[in-house]
């Protein structure tokens, strides 16, 4: 495995995974991209030389500048799980149609990522939007890192994307159901826990299309506290 791929995979894989596993990147159970941002860095340097200090304000003046930065990102490779998520036959197929993946809403959220790079961060998290080659919208949580040894050029940069919103919602429901089942078991057989019966309050909410995470989390918190109050008031189910 080339060193860049090994380092990219190592950033997001458990420490227990052998470093010499040649398939570590390709078979990783997460969505991995290896990207070259050197052309974006060069553009940043030209803007700094021209006197740009506030990147966010500068990009807001002309949204086409965001698209220009996006077009300068070169995808080196992605792993199998990413190809499957975006319904791409292979890496070349995905790269040839990146204009379908990075568009519309993504350009608005891309500003956060660019601003973090502009400020000198070598790793960051960003909520963004992508689209599959079939046109399905994906709300993703992106975690990115500039690989060690490339901080001066930004040539290979690894990024990991979370599962899209539908998968996250299903996972959340499964977690809630599992906890409730454990509590039911505790009611029937508490030989391993002799104290008071376990109880919990949990709130769940689903983000609407185009909505950021914060409002959704606030609704989930409100639902959790409402359930907690109902429990102490004796009105919970």
Secondary structure, 3 states (H helix, E strand, C coil): CCHHHHHHHHHHCCCCCCCCCCCCCCCCCCEEEEEECHHHHHHHHHHHHCCCCCHHHHHHHCCHHHHHHHHCCEEEEECHHHHHHCCCCCHHHHHHCHHHHCCCHHHHHHHHHHHHHHCCCCEEEEEEEEECCCCCEEEEEEEEEECCCCCCCCCCEEEEECCCHHHHHHHHHHHHHHHHHHHHHHHHCCCCCCCCCCCCCCCCCCCCCCCCHHHHHHHHHHHHHHHHHHHHCCCCC
